[in-house]
């Protein structure tokens, strides 16, 4: 009887004294990557001294902050301003010149881009950051002016810290261009304040503009467009079309 009591007490003590071991939920990894540099830098790396268990999730995602010396050091030249963006699912396209002759932004062209990058679920629009649109024009120029397929632009979603919700992010593909080549060129555009992620299983590259530092990640997890944080805000109802 005393032996059972002793072993029971030892088990309780070992459970209390052992350091906490946990793995982040799969859906949260993408949001951490998007939020890094937006007030949540601790999400990019584990706490010092915190032991983490290797899980199937950790093998799918890896990310890092980019040191300043690894960024582009010279200013970006102005792109042509020409841009063709399309959404395969909605079968819509915008062929625009985002810059006027004097180098200012063409407001009407930006509105057309806003419409193409609107939320697919709620059909709502938000102004897309012109800095992001300018980067997309650079990408368009580099790859022979092939249309950019928008996988996801603005998302009217529950998790409002996402760069997609802020109108500062887009997930893109280019027909005939591998995601690795697309990512490699996007990285040459980063003078500071960019997030670039590659999703090999989904075949697209995420590009966003953000406060420093810049961030990079790779996510091998399968598509999960129905994740709770990506759903429309609670209480949202689709408006009926009026004749």
Order of alpha helices (4+ residues) and beta strands (2+ residues): alpha-alpha-beta-beta-beta-alpha-alpha-beta-alpha-beta-alpha-beta-beta-beta
